[in-house]
Amino acid sequence: MHLNRTPLYVRPLAQIIAADATPEEVEHLRRMLPSLERAVNSGEPVEGMLRHVREQVAILDAAEEGKAAGNGTSTAAAA
């Protein structure tokens, strides 16, 4: 039996926006970032997708840092 690690209800990477990402989509963004970086380094034409994923992960990271600092920053405010 083949088990797909990505649930069927996760949107395609290009459609995931940090402000409304589900926890599963956040995990998917973070998991795909190293794969996209390797793909670009191998010469695959996915620079635009890598840029999008990096931007969304940066927004999520900033929101987490804001929460850790206790200032109440949310992903919606960070976007």
PyMOL Python script that loads the backbone (N, CA, C, O; Angstrom):
from pymol import cmd

cmd.read_pdbstr("""\
ATOM      1  N   MET A   1       0.840  -1.177   0.000  1.00  0.00           N
ATOM      2  CA  MET A   1       0.000   0.000   0.000  1.00  0.00           C
ATOM      3  C   MET A   1       0.885   1.241   0.000  1.00  0.00           C
ATOM      4  O   MET A   1       1.811   1.356   0.803  1.00  0.00           O
ATOM      5  N   HIS A   2       0.594   2.162  -0.901  1.00  0.00           N
ATOM      6  CA  HIS A   2       1.349   3.404  -1.008  1.00  0.00           C
ATOM      7  C   HIS A   2       0.693   4.466  -0.141  1.00  0.00           C
ATOM      8  O   HIS A   2      -0.507   4.719  -0.247  1.00  0.00           O
ATOM      9  N   LEU A   3       1.497   5.083   0.720  1.00  0.00           N
ATOM     10  CA  LEU A   3       0.980   6.155   1.570  1.00  0.00           C
ATOM     11  C   LEU A   3       1.536   7.485   1.098  1.00  0.00           C
ATOM     12  O   LEU A   3       2.748   7.695   1.088  1.00  0.00           O
ATOM     13  N   ASN A   4       0.658   8.362   0.715  1.00  0.00           N
ATOM     14  CA  ASN A   4       1.053   9.698   0.289  1.00  0.00           C
ATOM     15  C   ASN A   4       1.188  10.565   1.529  1.00  0.00           C
ATOM     16  O   ASN A   4       0.254  10.657   2.326  1.00  0.00           O
ATOM     17  N   ARG A   5       2.340  11.200   1.701  1.00  0.00           N
ATOM     18  CA  ARG A   5       2.573  12.019   2.890  1.00  0.00           C
ATOM     19  C   ARG A   5       1.789  13.324   2.861  1.00  0.00           C
ATOM     20  O   ARG A   5       1.555  13.917   3.914  1.00  0.00           O
ATOM     21  N   THR A   6       1.385  13.778   1.704  1.00  0.00           N
ATOM     22  CA  THR A   6       0.652  15.027   1.578  1.00  0.00           C
ATOM     23  C   THR A   6      -0.839  14.735   1.470  1.00  0.00           C
ATOM     24  O   THR A   6      -1.266  14.058   0.535  1.00  0.00           O
ATOM     25  N   PRO A   7      -1.644  15.239   2.420  1.00  0.00           N
ATOM     26  CA  PRO A   7      -3.091  14.999   2.343  1.00  0.00           C
ATOM     27  C   PRO A   7      -3.677  15.578   1.062  1.00  0.00           C
ATOM     28  O   PRO A   7      -3.148  16.544   0.512  1.00  0.00           O
ATOM     29  N   LEU A   8      -4.758  14.994   0.596  1.00  0.00           N
ATOM     30  CA  LEU A   8      -5.381  15.420  -0.645  1.00  0.00           C
ATOM     31  C   LEU A   8      -5.951  16.838  -0.579  1.00  0.00           C
ATOM     32  O   LEU A   8      -6.112  17.484  -1.614  1.00  0.00           O
ATOM     33  N   TYR A   9      -6.253  17.321   0.603  1.00  0.00           N
ATOM     34  CA  TYR A   9      -6.887  18.630   0.720  1.00  0.00           C
ATOM     35  C   TYR A   9      -5.888  19.785   0.784  1.00  0.00           C
ATOM     36  O   TYR A   9      -6.302  20.932   0.953  1.00  0.00           O
ATOM     37  N   VAL A  10      -4.598  19.521   0.656  1.00  0.00           N
ATOM     38  CA  VAL A  10      -3.610  20.593   0.618  1.00  0.00           C
ATOM     39  C   VAL A  10      -3.611  21.192  -0.785  1.00  0.00           C
ATOM     40  O   VAL A  10      -3.506  20.475  -1.779  1.00  0.00           O
ATOM     41  N   ARG A  11      -3.729  22.509  -0.850  1.00  0.00           N
ATOM     42  CA  ARG A  11      -3.732  23.204  -2.143  1.00  0.00           C
ATOM     43  C   ARG A  11      -2.359  23.105  -2.803  1.00  0.00           C
ATOM     44  O   ARG A  11      -1.363  22.850  -2.127  1.00  0.00           O
ATOM     45  N   PRO A  12      -2.303  23.305  -4.111  1.00  0.00           N
ATOM     46  CA  PRO A  12      -1.001  23.369  -4.782  1.00  0.00           C
ATOM     47  C   PRO A  12      -0.146  24.481  -4.168  1.00  0.00           C
ATOM     48  O   PRO A  12      -0.683  25.480  -3.691  1.00  0.00           O
ATOM     49  N   LEU A  13       1.157  24.316  -4.175  1.00  0.00           N
ATOM     50  CA  LEU A  13       2.060  25.279  -3.542  1.00  0.00           C
ATOM     51  C   LEU A  13       1.788  26.710  -3.964  1.00  0.00           C
ATOM     52  O   LEU A  13       1.777  27.611  -3.124  1.00  0.00           O
ATOM     53  N   ALA A  14       1.573  26.931  -5.235  1.00  0.00           N
ATOM     54  CA  ALA A  14       1.383  28.292  -5.738  1.00  0.00           C
ATOM     55  C   ALA A  14       0.124  28.953  -5.185  1.00  0.00           C
ATOM     56  O   ALA A  14       0.005  30.178  -5.227  1.00  0.00           O
ATOM     57  N   GLN A  15      -0.812  28.168  -4.669  1.00  0.00           N
ATOM     58  CA  GLN A  15      -2.063  28.713  -4.143  1.00  0.00           C
ATOM     59  C   GLN A  15      -2.057  28.869  -2.626  1.00  0.00           C
ATOM     60  O   GLN A  15      -3.010  29.400  -2.055  1.00  0.00           O
ATOM     61  N   ILE A  16      -1.000  28.415  -1.972  1.00  0.00           N
ATOM     62  CA  ILE A  16      -0.937  28.516  -0.513  1.00  0.00           C
ATOM     63  C   ILE A  16      -0.393  29.891  -0.139  1.00  0.00           C
ATOM     64  O   ILE A  16       0.711  30.268  -0.531  1.00  0.00           O
ATOM     65  N   ILE A  17      -1.189  30.627   0.622  1.00  0.00           N
ATOM     66  CA  ILE A  17      -0.818  31.946   1.112  1.00  0.00           C
ATOM     67  C   ILE A  17      -0.736  31.844   2.638  1.00  0.00           C
ATOM     68  O   ILE A  17      -1.637  31.297   3.274  1.00  0.00           O
ATOM     69  N   ALA A  18       0.331  32.365   3.216  1.00  0.00           N
ATOM     70  CA  ALA A  18       0.583  32.223   4.645  1.00  0.00           C
ATOM     71  C   ALA A  18      -0.605  32.655   5.505  1.00  0.00           C
ATOM     72  O   ALA A  18      -0.907  32.012   6.510  1.00  0.00           O
ATOM     73  N   ALA A  19      -1.276  33.732   5.120  1.00  0.00           N
ATOM     74  CA  ALA A  19      -2.348  34.293   5.939  1.00  0.00           C
ATOM     75  C   ALA A  19      -3.517  33.330   6.150  1.00  0.00           C
ATOM     76  O   ALA A  19      -4.202  33.408   7.170  1.00  0.00           O
ATOM     77  N   ASP A  20      -3.752  32.429   5.205  1.00  0.00           N
ATOM     78  CA  ASP A  20      -4.890  31.526   5.369  1.00  0.00           C
ATOM     79  C   ASP A  20      -4.490  30.050   5.240  1.00  0.00           C
ATOM     80  O   ASP A  20      -5.332  29.194   4.968  1.00  0.00           O
ATOM     81  N   ALA A  21      -3.211  29.765   5.437  1.00  0.00           N
ATOM     82  CA  ALA A  21      -2.729  28.390   5.309  1.00  0.00           C
ATOM     83  C   ALA A  21      -3.173  27.547   6.496  1.00  0.00           C
ATOM     84  O   ALA A  21      -3.143  27.993   7.643  1.00  0.00           O
ATOM     85  N   THR A  22      -3.582  26.329   6.199  1.00  0.00           N
ATOM     86  CA  THR A  22      -3.914  25.374   7.260  1.00  0.00           C
ATOM     87  C   THR A  22      -2.606  24.852   7.856  1.00  0.00           C
ATOM     88  O   THR A  22      -1.551  25.013   7.242  1.00  0.00           O
ATOM     89  N   PRO A  23      -2.649  24.235   9.026  1.00  0.00           N
ATOM     90  CA  PRO A  23      -1.422  23.652   9.589  1.00  0.00           C
ATOM     91  C   PRO A  23      -0.768  22.642   8.644  1.00  0.00           C
ATOM     92  O   PRO A  23       0.459  22.558   8.580  1.00  0.00           O
ATOM     93  N   GLU A  24      -1.571  21.886   7.921  1.00  0.00           N
ATOM     94  CA  GLU A  24      -1.033  20.915   6.969  1.00  0.00           C
ATOM     95  C   GLU A  24      -0.321  21.617   5.820  1.00  0.00           C
ATOM     96  O   GLU A  24       0.719  21.154   5.352  1.00  0.00           O
ATOM     97  N   GLU A  25      -0.882  22.736   5.366  1.00  0.00           N
ATOM     98  CA  GLU A  25      -0.272  23.490   4.279  1.00  0.00           C
ATOM     99  C   GLU A  25       1.030  24.159   4.733  1.00  0.00           C
ATOM    100  O   GLU A  25       1.988  24.238   3.964  1.00  0.00           O
ATOM    101  N   VAL A  26       1.063  24.637   5.971  1.00  0.00           N
ATOM    102  CA  VAL A  26       2.286  25.218   6.523  1.00  0.00           C
ATOM    103  C   VAL A  26       3.380  24.161   6.541  1.00  0.00           C
ATOM    104  O   VAL A  26       4.512  24.427   6.138  1.00  0.00           O
ATOM    105  N   GLU A  27       3.047  22.976   7.003  1.00  0.00           N
ATOM    106  CA  GLU A  27       4.007  21.871   7.025  1.00  0.00           C
ATOM    107  C   GLU A  27       4.485  21.544   5.605  1.00  0.00           C
ATOM    108  O   GLU A  27       5.670  21.298   5.380  1.00  0.00           O
ATOM    109  N   HIS A  28       3.558  21.547   4.666  1.00  0.00           N
ATOM    110  CA  HIS A  28       3.887  21.248   3.270  1.00  0.00           C
ATOM    111  C   HIS A  28       4.844  22.302   2.702  1.00  0.00           C
ATOM    112  O   HIS A  28       5.815  21.952   2.031  1.00  0.00           O
ATOM    113  N   LEU A  29       4.582  23.580   2.963  1.00  0.00           N
ATOM    114  CA  LEU A  29       5.470  24.654   2.505  1.00  0.00           C
ATOM    115  C   LEU A  29       6.881  24.449   3.049  1.00  0.00           C
ATOM    116  O   LEU A  29       7.863  24.510   2.310  1.00  0.00           O
ATOM    117  N   ARG A  30       6.960  24.207   4.344  1.00  0.00           N
ATOM    118  CA  ARG A  30       8.269  24.050   4.983  1.00  0.00           C
ATOM    119  C   ARG A  30       9.001  22.806   4.463  1.00  0.00           C
ATOM    120  O   ARG A  30      10.219  22.826   4.288  1.00  0.00           O
ATOM    121  N   ARG A  31       8.264  21.746   4.222  1.00  0.00           N
ATOM    122  CA  ARG A  31       8.869  20.501   3.741  1.00  0.00           C
ATOM    123  C   ARG A  31       9.346  20.634   2.296  1.00  0.00           C
ATOM    124  O   ARG A  31      10.345  20.020   1.922  1.00  0.00           O
ATOM    125  N   MET A  32       8.659  21.415   1.489  1.00  0.00           N
ATOM    126  CA  MET A  32       9.009  21.542   0.076  1.00  0.00           C
ATOM    127  C   MET A  32      10.156  22.524  -0.182  1.00  0.00           C
ATOM    128  O   MET A  32      10.790  22.454  -1.234  1.00  0.00           O
ATOM    129  N   LEU A  33      10.429  23.416   0.733  1.00  0.00           N
ATOM    130  CA  LEU A  33      11.460  24.428   0.515  1.00  0.00           C
ATOM    131  C   LEU A  33      12.824  23.821   0.167  1.00  0.00           C
ATOM    132  O   LEU A  33      13.417  24.236  -0.829  1.00  0.00           O
ATOM    133  N   PRO A  34      13.347  22.867   0.931  1.00  0.00           N
ATOM    134  CA  PRO A  34      14.651  22.294   0.553  1.00  0.00           C
ATOM    135  C   PRO A  34      14.619  21.573  -0.796  1.00  0.00           C
ATOM    136  O   PRO A  34      15.599  21.604  -1.541  1.00  0.00           O
ATOM    137  N   SER A  35      13.510  20.936  -1.104  1.00  0.00           N
ATOM    138  CA  SER A  35      13.391  20.239  -2.392  1.00  0.00           C
ATOM    139  C   SER A  35      13.438  21.225  -3.553  1.00  0.00           C
ATOM    140  O   SER A  35      14.082  20.963  -4.569  1.00  0.00           O
ATOM    141  N   LEU A  36      12.760  22.350  -3.404  1.00  0.00           N
ATOM    142  CA  LEU A  36      12.773  23.369  -4.453  1.00  0.00           C
ATOM    143  C   LEU A  36      14.160  23.989  -4.598  1.00  0.00           C
ATOM    144  O   LEU A  36      14.602  24.276  -5.710  1.00  0.00           O
ATOM    145  N   GLU A  37      14.842  24.194  -3.476  1.00  0.00           N
ATOM    146  CA  GLU A  37      16.199  24.740  -3.547  1.00  0.00           C
ATOM    147  C   GLU A  37      17.122  23.779  -4.294  1.00  0.00           C
ATOM    148  O   GLU A  37      17.925  24.208  -5.122  1.00  0.00           O
ATOM    149  N   ARG A  38      17.012  22.490  -4.007  1.00  0.00           N
ATOM    150  CA  ARG A  38      17.818  21.493  -4.717  1.00  0.00           C
ATOM    151  C   ARG A  38      17.470  21.481  -6.200  1.00  0.00           C
ATOM    152  O   ARG A  38      18.357  21.371  -7.047  1.00  0.00           O
ATOM    153  N   ALA A  39      16.185  21.594  -6.516  1.00  0.00           N
ATOM    154  CA  ALA A  39      15.756  21.583  -7.916  1.00  0.00           C
ATOM    155  C   ALA A  39      16.346  22.765  -8.676  1.00  0.00           C
ATOM    156  O   ALA A  39      16.822  22.598  -9.799  1.00  0.00           O
ATOM    157  N   VAL A  40      16.322  23.950  -8.086  1.00  0.00           N
ATOM    158  CA  VAL A  40      16.896  25.130  -8.734  1.00  0.00           C
ATOM    159  C   VAL A  40      18.400  24.943  -8.915  1.00  0.00           C
ATOM    160  O   VAL A  40      18.948  25.265  -9.969  1.00  0.00           O
ATOM    161  N   ASN A  41      19.059  24.425  -7.893  1.00  0.00           N
ATOM    162  CA  ASN A  41      20.505  24.197  -7.984  1.00  0.00           C
ATOM    163  C   ASN A  41      20.847  23.162  -9.048  1.00  0.00           C
ATOM    164  O   ASN A  41      21.960  23.160  -9.574  1.00  0.00           O
ATOM    165  N   SER A  42      19.905  22.286  -9.370  1.00  0.00           N
ATOM    166  CA  SER A  42      20.108  21.269 -10.410  1.00  0.00           C
ATOM    167  C   SER A  42      19.738  21.789 -11.794  1.00  0.00           C
ATOM    168  O   SER A  42      19.879  21.072 -12.785  1.00  0.00           O
ATOM    169  N   GLY A  43      19.271  23.020 -11.866  1.00  0.00           N
ATOM    170  CA  GLY A  43      18.950  23.619 -13.146  1.00  0.00           C
ATOM    171  C   GLY A  43      17.499  23.503 -13.572  1.00  0.00           C
ATOM    172  O   GLY A  43      17.156  23.852 -14.702  1.00  0.00           O
ATOM    173  N   GLU A  44      16.642  23.019 -12.685  1.00  0.00           N
ATOM    174  CA  GLU A  44      15.221  22.927 -13.034  1.00  0.00           C
ATOM    175  C   GLU A  44      14.596  24.320 -12.980  1.00  0.00           C
ATOM    176  O   GLU A  44      14.956  25.119 -12.115  1.00  0.00           O
ATOM    177  N   PRO A  45      13.673  24.623 -13.883  1.00  0.00           N
ATOM    178  CA  PRO A  45      13.091  25.963 -13.973  1.00  0.00           C
ATOM    179  C   PRO A  45      11.948  26.195 -12.978  1.00  0.00           C
ATOM    180  O   PRO A  45      10.794  26.346 -13.377  1.00  0.00           O
ATOM    181  N   VAL A  46      12.271  26.220 -11.707  1.00  0.00           N
ATOM    182  CA  VAL A  46      11.238  26.406 -10.680  1.00  0.00           C
ATOM    183  C   VAL A  46      11.550  27.610  -9.776  1.00  0.00           C
ATOM    184  O   VAL A  46      11.138  27.649  -8.616  1.00  0.00           O
ATOM    185  N   GLU A  47      12.281  28.587 -10.321  1.00  0.00           N
ATOM    186  CA  GLU A  47      12.670  29.748  -9.527  1.00  0.00           C
ATOM    187  C   GLU A  47      11.464  30.514  -8.988  1.00  0.00           C
ATOM    188  O   GLU A  47      11.471  30.952  -7.838  1.00  0.00           O
ATOM    189  N   GLY A  48      10.439  30.675  -9.806  1.00  0.00           N
ATOM    190  CA  GLY A  48       9.237  31.393  -9.370  1.00  0.00           C
ATOM    191  C   GLY A  48       8.540  30.696  -8.215  1.00  0.00           C
ATOM    192  O   GLY A  48       8.089  31.345  -7.271  1.00  0.00           O
ATOM    193  N   MET A  49       8.452  29.381  -8.292  1.00  0.00           N
ATOM    194  CA  MET A  49       7.825  28.622  -7.203  1.00  0.00           C
ATOM    195  C   MET A  49       8.673  28.716  -5.940  1.00  0.00           C
ATOM    196  O   MET A  49       8.140  28.876  -4.842  1.00  0.00           O
ATOM    197  N   LEU A  50       9.992  28.617  -6.093  1.00  0.00           N
ATOM    198  CA  LEU A  50      10.883  28.741  -4.937  1.00  0.00           C
ATOM    199  C   LEU A  50      10.718  30.110  -4.285  1.00  0.00           C
ATOM    200  O   LEU A  50      10.652  30.212  -3.060  1.00  0.00           O
ATOM    201  N   ARG A  51      10.651  31.154  -5.094  1.00  0.00           N
ATOM    202  CA  ARG A  51      10.466  32.510  -4.568  1.00  0.00           C
ATOM    203  C   ARG A  51       9.167  32.607  -3.772  1.00  0.00           C
ATOM    204  O   ARG A  51       9.151  33.161  -2.673  1.00  0.00           O
ATOM    205  N   HIS A  52       8.090  32.075  -4.319  1.00  0.00           N
ATOM    206  CA  HIS A  52       6.791  32.106  -3.634  1.00  0.00           C
ATOM    207  C   HIS A  52       6.868  31.377  -2.295  1.00  0.00           C
ATOM    208  O   HIS A  52       6.422  31.900  -1.274  1.00  0.00           O
ATOM    209  N   VAL A  53       7.431  30.176  -2.300  1.00  0.00           N
ATOM    210  CA  VAL A  53       7.499  29.385  -1.068  1.00  0.00           C
ATOM    211  C   VAL A  53       8.387  30.092  -0.039  1.00  0.00           C
ATOM    212  O   VAL A  53       8.041  30.142   1.142  1.00  0.00           O
ATOM    213  N   ARG A  54       9.523  30.635  -0.473  1.00  0.00           N
ATOM    214  CA  ARG A  54      10.384  31.372   0.458  1.00  0.00           C
ATOM    215  C   ARG A  54       9.648  32.555   1.080  1.00  0.00           C
ATOM    216  O   ARG A  54       9.762  32.793   2.283  1.00  0.00           O
ATOM    217  N   GLU A  55       8.893  33.296   0.270  1.00  0.00           N
ATOM    218  CA  GLU A  55       8.146  34.452   0.781  1.00  0.00           C
ATOM    219  C   GLU A  55       7.118  34.020   1.820  1.00  0.00           C
ATOM    220  O   GLU A  55       6.985  34.651   2.869  1.00  0.00           O
ATOM    221  N   GLN A  56       6.397  32.949   1.528  1.00  0.00           N
ATOM    222  CA  GLN A  56       5.366  32.494   2.460  1.00  0.00           C
ATOM    223  C   GLN A  56       5.982  31.968   3.755  1.00  0.00           C
ATOM    224  O   GLN A  56       5.455  32.224   4.837  1.00  0.00           O
ATOM    225  N   VAL A  57       7.082  31.241   3.656  1.00  0.00           N
ATOM    226  CA  VAL A  57       7.758  30.725   4.851  1.00  0.00           C
ATOM    227  C   VAL A  57       8.313  31.893   5.668  1.00  0.00           C
ATOM    228  O   VAL A  57       8.270  31.852   6.897  1.00  0.00           O
ATOM    229  N   ALA A  58       8.829  32.926   5.014  1.00  0.00           N
ATOM    230  CA  ALA A  58       9.330  34.100   5.728  1.00  0.00           C
ATOM    231  C   ALA A  58       8.200  34.792   6.500  1.00  0.00           C
ATOM    232  O   ALA A  58       8.398  35.234   7.632  1.00  0.00           O
ATOM    233  N   ILE A  59       7.037  34.882   5.892  1.00  0.00           N
ATOM    234  CA  ILE A  59       5.878  35.474   6.573  1.00  0.00           C
ATOM    235  C   ILE A  59       5.502  34.636   7.775  1.00  0.00           C
ATOM    236  O   ILE A  59       5.245  35.174   8.852  1.00  0.00           O
ATOM    237  N   LEU A  60       5.465  33.325   7.605  1.00  0.00           N
ATOM    238  CA  LEU A  60       5.127  32.429   8.720  1.00  0.00           C
ATOM    239  C   LEU A  60       6.164  32.536   9.838  1.00  0.00           C
ATOM    240  O   LEU A  60       5.807  32.576  11.015  1.00  0.00           O
ATOM    241  N   ASP A  61       7.444  32.583   9.471  1.00  0.00           N
ATOM    242  CA  ASP A  61       8.504  32.707  10.479  1.00  0.00           C
ATOM    243  C   ASP A  61       8.383  34.016  11.251  1.00  0.00           C
ATOM    244  O   ASP A  61       8.539  34.038  12.471  1.00  0.00           O
ATOM    245  N   ALA A  62       8.104  35.109  10.539  1.00  0.00           N
ATOM    246  CA  ALA A  62       7.954  36.404  11.197  1.00  0.00           C
ATOM    247  C   ALA A  62       6.770  36.389  12.161  1.00  0.00           C
ATOM    248  O   ALA A  62       6.840  36.964  13.247  1.00  0.00           O
ATOM    249  N   ALA A  63       5.699  35.737  11.766  1.00  0.00           N
ATOM    250  CA  ALA A  63       4.526  35.650  12.639  1.00  0.00           C
ATOM    251  C   ALA A  63       4.843  34.828  13.885  1.00  0.00           C
ATOM    252  O   ALA A  63       4.422  35.178  14.988  1.00  0.00           O
ATOM    253  N   GLU A  64       5.582  33.739  13.710  1.00  0.00           N
ATOM    254  CA  GLU A  64       5.954  32.916  14.862  1.00  0.00           C
ATOM    255  C   GLU A  64       6.879  33.678  15.802  1.00  0.00           C
ATOM    256  O   GLU A  64       6.749  33.577  17.022  1.00  0.00           O
ATOM    257  N   GLU A  65       7.812  34.439  15.237  1.00  0.00           N
ATOM    258  CA  GLU A  65       8.703  35.242  16.068  1.00  0.00           C
ATOM    259  C   GLU A  65       7.913  36.299  16.831  1.00  0.00           C
ATOM    260  O   GLU A  65       8.211  36.583  17.992  1.00  0.00           O
ATOM    261  N   GLY A  66       6.916  36.875  16.186  1.00  0.00           N
ATOM    262  CA  GLY A  66       6.079  37.866  16.842  1.00  0.00           C
ATOM    263  C   GLY A  66       5.294  37.265  17.988  1.00  0.00           C
ATOM    264  O   GLY A  66       5.158  37.879  19.046  1.00  0.00           O
ATOM    265  N   LYS A  67       4.778  36.064  17.779  1.00  0.00           N
ATOM    266  CA  LYS A  67       4.048  35.374  18.847  1.00  0.00           C
ATOM    267  C   LYS A  67       4.985  35.035  19.996  1.00  0.00           C
ATOM    268  O   LYS A  67       4.618  35.183  21.162  1.00  0.00           O
ATOM    269  N   ALA A  68       6.198  34.580  19.673  1.00  0.00           N
ATOM    270  CA  ALA A  68       7.164  34.225  20.701  1.00  0.00           C
ATOM    271  C   ALA A  68       7.578  35.450  21.506  1.00  0.00           C
ATOM    272  O   ALA A  68       7.856  35.351  22.701  1.00  0.00           O
ATOM    273  N   ALA A  69       7.619  36.605  20.847  1.00  0.00           N
ATOM    274  CA  ALA A  69       7.982  37.847  21.528  1.00  0.00           C
ATOM    275  C   ALA A  69       6.811  38.405  22.332  1.00  0.00           C
ATOM    276  O   ALA A  69       6.981  39.311  23.148  1.00  0.00           O
ATOM    277  N   GLY A  70       5.623  37.854  22.093  1.00  0.00           N
ATOM    278  CA  GLY A  70       4.455  38.270  22.851  1.00  0.00           C
ATOM    279  C   GLY A  70       3.775  39.518  22.347  1.00  0.00           C
ATOM    280  O   GLY A  70       3.011  40.144  23.082  1.00  0.00           O
ATOM    281  N   ASN A  71       4.035  39.898  21.105  1.00  0.00           N
ATOM    282  CA  ASN A  71       3.396  41.122  20.615  1.00  0.00           C
ATOM    283  C   ASN A  71       2.124  40.840  19.826  1.00  0.00           C
ATOM    284  O   ASN A  71       1.508  41.767  19.301  1.00  0.00           O
ATOM    285  N   GLY A  72       1.720  39.576  19.732  1.00  0.00           N
ATOM    286  CA  GLY A  72       0.447  39.244  19.116  1.00  0.00           C
ATOM    287  C   GLY A  72       0.418  39.338  17.617  1.00  0.00           C
ATOM    288  O   GLY A  72      -0.669  39.386  17.042  1.00  0.00           O
ATOM    289  N   THR A  73       1.559  39.367  16.946  1.00  0.00           N
ATOM    290  CA  THR A  73       1.573  39.423  15.482  1.00  0.00           C
ATOM    291  C   THR A  73       0.958  38.155  14.921  1.00  0.00           C
ATOM    292  O   THR A  73       1.311  37.055  15.344  1.00  0.00           O
ATOM    293  N   SER A  74       0.052  38.294  13.985  1.00  0.00           N
ATOM    294  CA  SER A  74      -0.555  37.127  13.350  1.00  0.00           C
ATOM    295  C   SER A  74      -0.075  37.040  11.917  1.00  0.00           C
ATOM    296  O   SER A  74       0.535  37.973  11.397  1.00  0.00           O
ATOM    297  N   THR A  75      -0.361  35.885  11.267  1.00  0.00           N
ATOM    298  CA  THR A  75       0.029  35.738   9.863  1.00  0.00           C
ATOM    299  C   THR A  75      -0.699  36.743   9.001  1.00  0.00           C
ATOM    300  O   THR A  75      -0.152  37.202   7.999  1.00  0.00           O
ATOM    301  N   ALA A  76      -1.919  37.097   9.365  1.00  0.00           N
ATOM    302  CA  ALA A  76      -2.681  38.074   8.583  1.00  0.00           C
ATOM    303  C   ALA A  76      -2.024  39.443   8.684  1.00  0.00           C
ATOM    304  O   ALA A  76      -1.949  40.172   7.695  1.00  0.00           O
ATOM    305  N   ALA A  77      -1.554  39.791   9.860  1.00  0.00           N
ATOM    306  CA  ALA A  77      -0.905  41.085  10.038  1.00  0.00           C
ATOM    307  C   ALA A  77       0.461  41.112   9.368  1.00  0.00           C
ATOM    308  O   ALA A  77       0.902  42.158   8.891  1.00  0.00           O
ATOM    309  N   ALA A  78       1.137  39.956   9.329  1.00  0.00           N
ATOM    310  CA  ALA A  78       2.463  39.887   8.716  1.00  0.00           C
ATOM    311  C   ALA A  78       2.379  39.945   7.198  1.00  0.00           C
ATOM    312  O   ALA A  78       3.340  40.335   6.535  1.00  0.00           O
ATOM    313  N   ALA A  79       1.251  39.564   6.655  1.00  0.00           N
ATOM    314  CA  ALA A  79       1.087  39.576   5.190  1.00  0.00           C
ATOM    315  C   ALA A  79       0.859  40.971   4.773  1.00  0.00           C
ATOM    316  O   ALA A  79       0.692  41.241   3.584  1.00  0.00           O
TER     317      ALA A  79
END
""", "prot")
cmd.dss("prot")
cmd.show_as("cartoon", "prot")
cmd.util.cbc("prot")
cmd.orient("prot")
